[in-house]
Amino acid sequence: MMRLTPLLGVAALALFCGAPVLAQNRPDPRLEGRLLRQASSQEAGGDLAGAEATLRDLLERQPSSSSAVFALERVLRARGSLQGLLPLVDVHLAADPGSGPVRFLKVRVLAEVDSIAGLGDAVDQWIRAEPASPDPYREGARIYREKVGLEEAIALVDRGLDDHSDSPVLLIELGDLLVAAERLEEAAVAWARALGQDRAQTQAVFRRIDELDDGVRVTGLIVQDLGSEPTSVARLEVGSELALRAGMDGEAQRLAQAATERLQDREAKGFLNGFARKAEDLGRTASALWAYESLRARVDDPVEGRSTDERLAEAALQSGDSVAAFDALQRIRMSHAPATEERAAAWARELSVQVSTHEPGQVLAALQAFREEYPDAPELADLSAGVAARLLSQGERETAMEVLEGIEGPGASLERAYLLLENGALGEGIQSLRESVPQLEPAHATEVIQLSLMLSRLSPPAAMVAAQAAVLDHRGDPDASIDLIGEAVERISLEDRPALLAFGARAADRARRPADAEALRRRILTDHGEAPEMPDAALRLARTLALSPESANEAVQILEALILAHPSSPVVPDARRELRRIQGAGS
């Protein structure tokens, strides 16, 4: 035992002597924090040399401090001596081989200082240090693309895919590189492989496609790939959405149908709901309608069926499929109990569509049935007006009048008024126009008031012309209305012409015939300068002329003359504002 004593003493001495070294390498958060704050203060004060010395001291004491490495990178970059960081990075990596961020830093620094010879080794070391991560391949490829070459970058990502089969991150990167190499077909294949795996990456691919000049062709290739076997519900779902975005409704529906065939009933309903919502958001109404029709075929529950029919009808109306809308609305109506408000509202919607989809005889019978069950329904007036208008379009004037018989409401009163005017009953027509005013929208009410006042003021021959022109305009043929006024204005008395010309100008505005509106208003100014219609015609003409720099001066002259000649006219305040606006724009 006595012979062991010297050896134990030596061992104890060795441990004692090594203690400072061990303590020196052991992480000390307080020391690290203090020196980092000191370096930060020095850097902020412009003492870059002092900050570098402090950080080097910290790394000598604690080489595993990644915070010190990144802080030193910033300082050395500012001093223009970034290459000096590399030996310290190697020391850090010797102490902490698994530090991915620092390995990435080394790769970046090598690229920045053009140390291309060591770049490949650095990337390989990073790959070995993080075998489970695709980041070394992706980030390395980005640097290869810039510093080494595009083909070398592609090769590195391909190598990464050997180790990380079908990694979405690497496949997206590969697609980017192939696009840069003008290999669009291969890029489409890579992106198609990436889709359907990670929802977070889907939008990244969509954005890339949107940025391509040839995005439509690439979309077609990807959609075809996603719909080909072997595939999955996730890939079919992404493919259907991509097709929707590109306006490929047929392909979108084909892929969506294939997806639903792989799902249980409940999941298929959820899928179709989601597809329909996406289609609506993208304005693909035909695909939304297809989805709701497919969904409706799977629904047995009455409440769920009614809800689906509501959305189906809306989609059908937006896509212009009145027949599908009518069928859905009819099912909604039949799902409600008789004599209920819900049934009345549903029936009214159904009838409003039926007016444009069925023969007048069928519509009349349906309207009569509705009227018998709901004689006081608020919708009855507008429905009757719609049916009357449809009958009028087919020349059934007497039947149209019968439909409106006993119906009160703005729509019915207005339609009755135009029927009366068309048949030459001016007095009754004017009275019906006035009766319709209280419940009309303000803008429409103003037009109707102007029409009734004009018809009341004109002589019978001029009023008949104006009435026929108004009927044509109301029936949706403003061009014929304007032409009628142009032909008839010379045959009526001088005192009636300004009102008819003003009416024709307003009709030309609605028909988007600015040249005709301008010509009619010029006639009022030149031939009927004292007419009551002159101030309004002058203001409207000036506004039209002011739209063109070439005629702005004439607009100013018209407004100045209007203000001087008719200072008490109600339109003068507007004329003054318009004059200031034109003069301000020209200054």
C-alpha positions as CSV (number, residue, x, y, z in Angstrom):
1,M,0.0,0.0,0.0
2,M,2.8,2.4,0.8
3,R,4.2,2.0,-2.7
4,L,1.0,3.3,-4.2
5,T,1.1,6.6,-2.4
6,P,3.4,8.4,-4.8
7,L,1.3,7.3,-7.7
8,L,-1.8,8.6,-6.1
9,G,-0.1,11.8,-5.4
10,V,0.9,12.2,-9.0
11,A,-2.6,11.5,-10.2
12,A,-4.0,14.0,-7.8
13,L,-1.6,16.6,-8.9
14,A,-2.4,15.9,-12.5
15,L,-6.1,16.3,-11.8
16,F,-5.4,19.5,-9.9
17,C,-3.3,20.9,-12.7
18,G,-5.9,20.0,-15.4
19,A,-8.8,21.6,-13.6
20,P,-8.3,25.1,-15.0
21,V,-8.2,23.6,-18.6
22,L,-11.4,21.7,-18.0
23,A,-13.1,24.7,-16.4
24,Q,-11.9,26.8,-19.3
25,N,-13.7,24.6,-21.9
26,R,-16.8,24.0,-19.9
27,P,-19.7,26.4,-21.0
28,D,-20.2,29.2,-18.7
29,P,-23.5,31.1,-19.6
30,R,-22.7,34.0,-17.4
31,L,-19.2,34.5,-18.8
32,E,-20.6,34.1,-22.4
33,G,-23.4,36.6,-21.7
34,R,-21.0,39.2,-20.2
35,L,-18.5,39.0,-23.1
36,L,-21.2,39.1,-25.7
37,R,-22.7,42.2,-24.2
38,Q,-19.2,43.8,-24.0
39,A,-18.6,43.0,-27.7
40,S,-22.0,44.4,-28.6
41,S,-21.3,47.6,-26.8
42,Q,-17.9,47.9,-28.5
43,E,-19.4,47.3,-31.9
44,A,-22.2,49.8,-31.3
45,G,-19.5,52.4,-30.3
46,G,-17.5,51.8,-33.4
47,D,-14.7,49.9,-31.7
48,L,-14.7,47.0,-34.1
49,A,-11.1,46.0,-33.2
50,G,-12.1,45.8,-29.6
51,A,-15.3,43.8,-30.4
52,E,-13.2,41.4,-32.5
53,A,-10.7,40.9,-29.6
54,T,-13.5,40.3,-27.1
55,L,-15.2,37.7,-29.3
56,R,-11.9,35.9,-30.0
57,D,-11.3,35.8,-26.3
58,L,-14.7,34.3,-25.8
59,L,-14.2,31.7,-28.5
60,E,-10.8,30.8,-27.0
61,R,-12.4,30.2,-23.7
62,Q,-15.6,28.6,-25.0
63,P,-15.1,27.4,-28.6
64,S,-18.6,25.9,-28.7
65,S,-20.3,29.3,-28.4
66,S,-22.3,29.7,-31.7
67,S,-23.5,33.1,-30.6
68,A,-19.9,34.3,-30.5
69,V,-19.3,32.8,-34.0
70,F,-22.2,34.7,-35.6
71,A,-21.3,37.9,-33.7
72,L,-17.8,37.7,-35.0
73,E,-19.0,37.1,-38.5
74,R,-20.8,40.4,-38.4
75,V,-17.8,42.3,-37.0
76,L,-15.3,40.7,-39.5
77,R,-17.7,41.5,-42.4
78,A,-17.8,45.1,-41.3
79,R,-14.0,45.1,-41.1
80,G,-13.6,43.5,-44.5
81,S,-11.7,40.5,-43.2
82,L,-14.4,37.8,-43.4
83,Q,-11.9,35.1,-44.4
84,G,-10.4,35.3,-41.0
85,L,-13.5,33.7,-39.6
86,L,-12.9,30.3,-41.2
87,P,-10.2,29.0,-38.8
88,L,-12.4,29.9,-35.8
89,V,-15.4,28.2,-37.4
90,D,-13.3,25.0,-37.7
91,V,-12.4,25.3,-34.0
92,H,-16.1,25.6,-33.1
93,L,-17.1,22.7,-35.3
94,A,-14.4,20.5,-33.7
95,A,-16.0,21.3,-30.4
96,D,-19.6,21.0,-31.7
97,P,-19.7,18.9,-34.9
98,G,-23.5,18.8,-35.0
99,S,-23.9,22.6,-35.3
100,G,-25.9,22.8,-38.6
101,P,-26.2,26.6,-38.6
102,V,-22.5,27.1,-38.2
103,R,-21.8,24.6,-40.9
104,F,-24.1,26.6,-43.2
105,L,-22.2,29.7,-42.2
106,K,-19.0,28.1,-43.2
107,V,-20.4,27.2,-46.6
108,R,-21.7,30.7,-47.1
109,V,-18.4,32.3,-46.1
110,L,-16.4,30.0,-48.4
111,A,-18.7,31.1,-51.3
112,E,-18.4,34.8,-50.4
113,V,-14.6,34.7,-50.3
114,D,-14.5,32.6,-53.5
115,S,-12.9,29.7,-51.8
116,I,-14.5,27.3,-54.2
117,A,-11.9,24.5,-53.7
118,G,-13.1,24.0,-50.1
119,L,-16.8,24.4,-50.9
120,G,-17.5,20.8,-51.8
121,D,-15.8,19.4,-48.7
122,A,-17.7,21.8,-46.5
123,V,-21.0,20.8,-48.0
124,D,-20.1,17.1,-47.6
125,Q,-19.1,17.6,-44.0
126,W,-22.4,19.4,-43.3
127,I,-24.3,16.5,-44.9
128,R,-22.5,13.9,-42.7
129,A,-23.1,16.1,-39.6
130,E,-26.9,16.2,-40.3
131,P,-27.8,13.1,-42.2
132,A,-31.5,13.4,-41.4
133,S,-31.8,16.9,-42.8
134,P,-32.4,17.9,-46.4
135,D,-31.1,21.4,-45.7
136,P,-27.4,20.8,-46.6
137,Y,-28.5,19.6,-50.1
138,R,-30.9,22.5,-50.6
139,E,-28.8,25.3,-49.3
140,G,-25.7,23.8,-50.8
141,A,-27.4,23.6,-54.2
142,R,-28.3,27.3,-54.0
143,I,-24.7,28.2,-53.5
144,Y,-23.5,25.8,-56.2
145,R,-25.9,27.4,-58.6
146,E,-24.3,30.8,-58.0
147,K,-20.7,29.8,-57.6
148,V,-20.1,26.5,-59.3
149,G,-22.8,25.8,-61.9
150,L,-26.4,24.9,-62.5
151,E,-25.8,21.3,-63.5
152,E,-23.6,20.8,-60.3
153,A,-26.5,22.2,-58.3
154,I,-29.0,19.8,-59.9
155,A,-26.6,16.9,-59.3
156,L,-26.4,17.8,-55.6
157,V,-30.2,17.9,-55.2
158,D,-30.5,14.6,-57.1
159,R,-28.0,13.1,-54.6
160,G,-30.1,14.5,-51.8
161,L,-33.2,12.8,-53.2
162,D,-31.3,9.5,-53.1
163,D,-30.9,10.0,-49.4
164,H,-34.2,11.7,-48.8
165,S,-36.6,10.0,-51.2
166,D,-39.4,12.4,-52.4
167,S,-38.5,15.1,-49.9
168,P,-40.9,18.0,-50.9
169,V,-38.3,20.6,-50.0
170,L,-35.7,19.0,-52.3
171,L,-38.3,18.3,-55.1
172,I,-39.4,22.0,-55.1
173,E,-35.7,23.1,-55.2
174,L,-35.1,20.7,-58.0
175,G,-38.0,22.1,-59.9
176,D,-36.6,25.6,-59.5
177,L,-33.2,24.5,-60.8
178,L,-34.7,22.7,-63.8
179,V,-36.8,25.8,-64.7
180,A,-33.6,27.8,-64.6
181,A,-32.1,25.2,-66.9
182,E,-35.1,25.6,-69.3
183,R,-36.1,22.0,-68.7
184,L,-39.8,22.7,-68.0
185,E,-41.1,19.2,-68.5
186,E,-38.7,17.8,-65.9
187,A,-39.5,20.7,-63.6
188,A,-43.2,19.8,-63.8
189,V,-42.4,16.2,-62.9
190,A,-40.4,17.3,-59.9
191,W,-43.1,19.6,-58.6
192,A,-45.8,17.0,-59.2
193,R,-43.8,14.6,-57.0
194,A,-43.6,17.3,-54.3
195,L,-47.4,17.9,-54.3
196,G,-49.8,15.9,-52.1
197,Q,-47.2,15.3,-49.4
198,D,-47.1,18.4,-47.3
199,R,-49.9,21.0,-47.4
200,A,-47.5,23.7,-46.3
201,Q,-45.5,23.3,-49.6
202,T,-48.6,23.4,-51.9
203,Q,-48.8,27.1,-52.1
204,A,-45.1,27.4,-52.6
205,V,-45.5,25.3,-55.8
206,F,-48.6,27.3,-56.9
207,R,-46.7,30.6,-56.5
208,R,-43.9,29.3,-58.7
209,I,-46.3,28.2,-61.4
210,D,-48.0,31.6,-61.4
211,E,-44.6,33.3,-62.0
212,L,-43.8,31.2,-65.1
213,D,-44.4,32.6,-68.6
214,D,-45.4,29.2,-69.7
215,G,-47.4,28.4,-66.5
216,V,-50.4,27.0,-68.4
217,R,-48.4,24.3,-70.1
218,V,-46.6,23.4,-66.8
219,T,-50.0,23.3,-65.0
220,G,-51.3,20.9,-67.6
221,L,-48.3,18.6,-67.2
222,I,-48.6,18.6,-63.4
223,V,-52.3,18.0,-63.4
224,Q,-51.9,15.1,-65.8
225,D,-49.1,13.6,-63.6
226,L,-51.2,14.0,-60.4
227,G,-54.2,12.3,-62.0
228,S,-52.2,9.3,-63.3
229,E,-51.7,6.1,-61.4
230,P,-50.3,5.5,-58.9
231,T,-51.9,8.4,-57.2
232,S,-53.6,9.3,-53.9
233,V,-56.5,11.3,-52.6
234,A,-54.1,14.0,-51.5
235,R,-52.5,14.2,-54.9
236,L,-55.9,14.2,-56.6
237,E,-57.1,17.0,-54.3
238,V,-54.1,19.2,-55.1
239,G,-54.4,18.5,-58.8
240,S,-58.1,19.4,-58.8
241,E,-57.3,22.7,-57.1
242,L,-54.5,23.5,-59.5
243,A,-56.8,22.7,-62.4
244,L,-59.4,25.1,-60.9
245,R,-56.8,27.9,-60.6
246,A,-55.9,27.5,-64.3
247,G,-59.6,27.4,-65.4
248,M,-59.4,23.7,-66.4
249,D,-62.8,22.9,-65.1
250,G,-63.1,19.5,-66.9
251,E,-59.8,18.3,-65.5
252,A,-60.7,19.7,-62.1
253,Q,-63.9,17.8,-62.0
254,R,-62.3,14.6,-63.3
255,L,-59.7,14.6,-60.6
256,A,-62.3,15.5,-57.9
257,Q,-64.5,12.6,-59.1
258,A,-61.6,10.2,-58.9
259,A,-60.8,11.4,-55.3
260,T,-64.4,10.9,-54.1
261,E,-64.4,7.3,-55.5
262,R,-61.6,6.5,-53.1
263,L,-63.3,7.9,-50.1
264,Q,-66.0,6.8,-47.7
265,D,-69.3,8.6,-48.0
266,R,-68.7,11.0,-45.1
267,E,-65.2,11.9,-46.3
268,A,-66.4,12.2,-49.9
269,K,-69.1,14.8,-48.8
270,G,-66.4,16.8,-47.0
271,F,-64.2,16.7,-50.0
272,L,-66.9,17.9,-52.3
273,N,-67.8,20.7,-50.0
274,G,-64.2,21.8,-49.9
275,F,-63.9,21.6,-53.7
276,A,-67.1,23.6,-54.1
277,R,-65.9,26.3,-51.8
278,K,-62.5,26.6,-53.7
279,A,-64.4,26.7,-57.0
280,E,-66.6,29.6,-55.7
281,D,-63.6,31.5,-54.3
282,L,-61.9,31.2,-57.7
283,G,-65.0,32.1,-59.7
284,R,-65.3,28.7,-61.3
285,T,-69.1,28.5,-61.1
286,A,-69.5,25.5,-63.4
287,S,-67.2,23.4,-61.2
288,A,-69.0,24.7,-58.0
289,L,-72.3,23.6,-59.6
290,W,-70.9,20.2,-60.5
291,A,-69.7,19.7,-56.9
292,Y,-73.0,20.7,-55.4
293,E,-74.9,18.4,-57.8
294,S,-72.5,15.5,-56.9
295,L,-73.0,16.3,-53.2
296,R,-76.8,16.5,-53.5
297,A,-76.8,13.0,-55.0
298,R,-75.2,11.7,-51.8
299,V,-77.5,13.5,-49.3
300,D,-80.4,11.7,-47.7
301,D,-81.1,13.9,-44.7
302,P,-83.9,16.5,-45.6
303,V,-82.3,19.4,-43.7
304,E,-78.9,18.7,-45.2
305,G,-80.5,18.3,-48.6
306,R,-82.2,21.7,-48.3
307,S,-79.0,23.4,-47.3
308,T,-77.2,21.8,-50.2
309,D,-79.9,22.8,-52.6
310,E,-79.6,26.4,-51.4
311,R,-76.0,26.5,-52.4
312,L,-76.7,24.5,-55.6
313,A,-79.3,27.0,-56.7
314,E,-76.9,29.9,-56.1
315,A,-74.1,28.3,-58.0
316,A,-76.5,27.4,-60.9
317,L,-77.7,31.0,-61.1
318,Q,-74.2,32.3,-61.2
319,S,-73.2,29.9,-63.9
320,G,-76.2,30.7,-66.0
321,D,-77.9,27.3,-65.6
322,S,-81.5,28.4,-64.9
323,V,-82.8,24.8,-65.3
324,A,-80.6,23.5,-62.5
325,A,-81.5,26.5,-60.4
326,F,-85.2,25.9,-60.9
327,D,-84.9,22.2,-60.0
328,A,-83.1,23.0,-56.8
329,L,-85.5,25.8,-55.8
330,Q,-88.4,23.5,-56.5
331,R,-87.0,20.9,-54.2
332,I,-86.5,23.6,-51.5
333,R,-90.1,24.7,-51.9
334,M,-91.4,21.2,-51.6
335,S,-89.4,20.5,-48.5
336,H,-91.3,23.2,-46.6
337,A,-94.8,22.6,-45.1
338,P,-97.8,24.2,-47.0
339,A,-99.0,27.7,-46.0
340,T,-95.7,28.6,-44.3
341,E,-93.7,31.8,-44.8
342,E,-90.6,29.7,-45.7
343,R,-92.5,27.9,-48.4
344,A,-93.8,31.2,-49.8
345,A,-90.3,32.7,-49.9
346,A,-88.9,29.5,-51.6
347,W,-91.8,29.4,-54.1
348,A,-91.3,33.1,-55.0
349,R,-87.6,32.4,-55.8
350,E,-88.6,29.4,-57.8
351,L,-91.1,31.5,-59.8
352,S,-88.6,34.2,-60.4
353,V,-86.4,31.7,-62.2
354,Q,-89.3,29.9,-63.9
355,V,-90.2,33.1,-65.7
356,S,-87.1,32.7,-67.8
357,T,-87.0,28.9,-68.1
358,H,-90.6,27.8,-68.9
359,E,-93.3,28.6,-71.4
360,P,-95.6,31.5,-70.6
361,G,-98.5,29.1,-70.1
362,Q,-96.7,27.1,-67.5
363,V,-95.5,30.2,-65.7
364,L,-99.0,31.6,-65.7
365,A,-100.4,28.4,-64.1
366,A,-97.6,28.4,-61.5
367,L,-98.2,32.1,-60.7
368,Q,-101.9,31.5,-60.3
369,A,-101.3,28.6,-57.9
370,F,-99.0,30.8,-55.9
371,R,-101.5,33.6,-55.9
372,E,-104.3,31.3,-54.6
373,E,-102.1,29.9,-51.8
374,Y,-100.5,33.3,-50.9
375,P,-102.9,36.1,-52.0
376,D,-101.2,38.6,-49.8
377,A,-97.5,37.7,-50.4
378,P,-95.3,40.7,-50.7
379,E,-93.4,39.0,-53.6
380,L,-96.6,38.8,-55.7
381,A,-96.3,42.3,-57.3
382,D,-92.7,41.8,-58.6
383,L,-93.5,38.2,-59.7
384,S,-96.6,39.4,-61.6
385,A,-94.5,42.2,-63.2
386,G,-91.9,39.7,-64.3
387,V,-94.5,37.4,-65.8
388,A,-96.2,40.3,-67.5
389,A,-92.8,41.4,-69.0
390,R,-92.2,37.9,-70.3
391,L,-95.7,37.8,-71.9
392,L,-95.1,41.2,-73.5
393,S,-91.9,40.0,-75.0
394,Q,-94.0,37.4,-76.9
395,G,-96.7,39.9,-77.9
396,E,-99.3,38.7,-75.3
397,R,-100.4,42.2,-74.2
398,E,-103.9,41.4,-73.1
399,T,-102.8,38.4,-71.1
400,A,-100.1,40.6,-69.5
401,M,-102.7,43.1,-68.4
402,E,-104.8,40.3,-66.9
403,V,-101.8,39.1,-64.9
404,L,-101.4,42.6,-63.4
405,E,-105.1,43.0,-62.7
406,G,-105.7,43.7,-59.0
407,I,-101.9,43.5,-58.2
408,E,-100.5,46.4,-56.2
409,G,-96.9,47.2,-55.8
410,P,-94.1,49.2,-57.6
411,G,-93.2,46.5,-60.0
412,A,-96.7,45.7,-61.0
413,S,-97.7,49.4,-61.2
414,L,-94.7,50.2,-63.3
415,E,-95.3,47.4,-65.7
416,R,-98.9,48.3,-65.9
417,A,-97.9,51.9,-66.7
418,Y,-95.8,50.8,-69.6
419,L,-98.5,48.6,-70.9
420,L,-101.0,51.4,-70.8
421,L,-98.5,53.8,-72.5
422,E,-97.9,51.2,-75.2
423,N,-101.6,50.9,-75.9
424,G,-102.0,54.7,-76.1
425,A,-103.7,55.3,-72.8
426,L,-101.5,58.2,-71.8
427,G,-103.6,59.5,-68.8
428,E,-103.9,56.1,-67.2
429,G,-100.2,55.3,-67.9
430,I,-99.0,58.6,-66.3
431,Q,-101.1,57.8,-63.2
432,S,-99.7,54.3,-62.9
433,L,-96.2,55.8,-63.2
434,R,-96.9,58.1,-60.3
435,E,-98.3,55.3,-58.2
436,S,-95.2,53.2,-58.6
437,V,-92.8,56.0,-57.4
438,P,-93.1,55.7,-53.6
439,Q,-91.7,52.2,-53.4
440,L,-89.0,52.5,-56.1
441,E,-85.3,52.9,-55.5
442,P,-84.4,56.6,-55.4
443,A,-82.5,56.7,-58.7
444,H,-85.2,54.7,-60.5
445,A,-87.9,56.9,-58.9
446,T,-86.2,60.0,-60.2
447,E,-86.3,58.6,-63.8
448,V,-90.0,57.7,-63.5
449,I,-90.9,61.1,-62.1
450,Q,-89.1,62.8,-65.0
451,L,-90.9,60.6,-67.5
452,S,-94.3,61.3,-66.0
453,L,-93.7,65.1,-65.8
454,M,-92.5,65.1,-69.4
455,L,-95.5,63.2,-70.7
456,S,-97.8,65.5,-68.8
457,R,-96.2,68.6,-70.4
458,L,-96.0,67.5,-74.0
459,S,-98.7,67.8,-76.6
460,P,-100.6,64.6,-77.4
461,P,-98.6,63.9,-80.7
462,A,-95.2,64.5,-78.9
463,A,-96.3,62.6,-75.8
464,M,-97.2,59.5,-78.0
465,V,-93.7,59.5,-79.5
466,A,-92.1,59.9,-76.1
467,A,-94.3,57.2,-74.6
468,Q,-93.3,54.7,-77.4
469,A,-89.6,55.7,-77.0
470,A,-89.9,55.1,-73.2
471,V,-91.6,51.7,-73.7
472,L,-88.8,50.6,-76.1
473,D,-86.1,51.8,-73.5
474,H,-87.9,49.9,-70.7
475,R,-88.2,46.8,-72.8
476,G,-84.4,46.8,-73.1
477,D,-84.0,48.3,-76.6
478,P,-82.5,51.8,-76.0
479,D,-81.1,51.8,-79.5
480,A,-84.5,51.6,-81.0
481,S,-85.7,54.3,-78.6
482,I,-83.0,56.7,-79.7
483,D,-83.6,56.0,-83.4
484,L,-87.3,56.7,-82.9
485,I,-86.7,60.1,-81.4
486,G,-84.2,61.0,-84.1
487,E,-86.8,60.2,-86.8
488,A,-89.8,61.8,-85.1
489,V,-88.3,65.0,-83.6
490,E,-88.7,66.9,-86.8
491,R,-92.4,66.1,-87.1
492,I,-93.4,67.6,-83.7
493,S,-93.8,71.2,-82.7
494,L,-90.8,73.3,-81.8
495,E,-91.9,73.8,-78.2
496,D,-92.0,70.0,-77.6
497,R,-88.6,69.2,-79.1
498,P,-86.3,70.1,-76.2
499,A,-88.0,67.7,-73.8
500,L,-87.9,64.9,-76.4
501,L,-84.2,65.6,-77.2
502,A,-83.3,65.6,-73.5
503,F,-85.1,62.3,-73.1
504,G,-83.2,60.8,-76.0
505,A,-79.9,62.1,-74.7
506,R,-80.5,60.3,-71.4
507,A,-81.5,57.1,-73.3
508,A,-78.2,57.5,-75.2
509,D,-76.3,57.7,-71.9
510,R,-77.8,54.4,-70.8
511,A,-77.1,52.8,-74.1
512,R,-73.5,53.9,-74.0
513,R,-73.8,56.0,-77.2
514,P,-71.9,59.1,-76.2
515,A,-71.8,60.6,-79.7
516,D,-75.6,60.5,-79.9
517,A,-76.0,62.0,-76.4
518,E,-73.6,64.8,-77.4
519,A,-75.4,65.5,-80.6
520,L,-78.8,65.6,-79.0
521,R,-77.6,68.0,-76.3
522,R,-75.9,70.2,-78.8
523,R,-79.2,70.6,-80.6
524,I,-80.8,71.8,-77.4
525,L,-78.1,74.4,-76.8
526,T,-78.1,75.7,-80.4
527,D,-81.8,75.5,-81.3
528,H,-83.5,75.9,-77.9
529,G,-81.3,78.1,-75.7
530,E,-84.3,79.3,-73.6
531,A,-85.9,75.9,-73.0
532,P,-86.1,74.6,-69.5
533,E,-84.0,71.6,-70.5
534,M,-81.1,73.8,-71.7
535,P,-79.2,74.2,-68.3
536,D,-79.1,70.5,-67.5
537,A,-78.2,69.7,-71.1
538,A,-75.3,72.3,-71.0
539,L,-73.9,70.9,-67.8
540,R,-74.0,67.3,-69.0
541,L,-72.5,68.2,-72.3
542,A,-69.7,70.1,-70.6
543,R,-68.9,67.1,-68.4
544,T,-68.6,65.0,-71.5
545,L,-66.4,67.4,-73.3
546,A,-64.1,67.9,-70.3
547,L,-63.2,64.2,-70.5
548,S,-60.9,65.1,-73.5
549,P,-58.1,67.7,-73.2
550,E,-58.9,68.8,-76.8
551,S,-62.4,69.8,-75.9
552,A,-61.8,71.1,-72.3
553,N,-61.8,74.7,-73.5
554,E,-65.2,74.4,-75.1
555,A,-66.5,72.8,-71.9
556,V,-65.3,75.9,-70.0
557,Q,-67.0,78.2,-72.5
558,I,-70.3,76.3,-72.2
559,L,-70.2,76.4,-68.4
560,E,-69.3,80.1,-68.2
561,A,-72.2,80.9,-70.6
562,L,-74.6,78.8,-68.6
563,I,-73.6,80.6,-65.3
564,L,-74.0,84.0,-66.9
565,A,-77.3,83.3,-68.8
566,H,-79.1,81.3,-66.1
567,P,-77.7,82.4,-62.7
568,S,-80.8,81.2,-60.8
569,S,-80.9,77.7,-62.4
570,P,-80.7,74.8,-59.9
571,V,-77.8,73.3,-61.8
572,V,-75.6,76.5,-61.5
573,P,-73.8,75.4,-58.2
574,D,-72.9,72.1,-59.9
575,A,-71.7,74.1,-63.0
576,R,-69.5,76.3,-60.8
577,R,-67.9,73.2,-59.2
578,E,-67.3,71.6,-62.6
579,L,-65.8,74.8,-63.9
580,R,-63.3,75.0,-61.0
581,R,-62.5,71.3,-61.4
582,I,-61.7,71.7,-65.1
583,Q,-59.7,74.9,-64.6
584,G,-57.8,73.3,-61.8
585,A,-56.9,70.3,-63.8
586,G,-55.6,72.5,-66.6
587,S,-53.4,74.6,-64.5
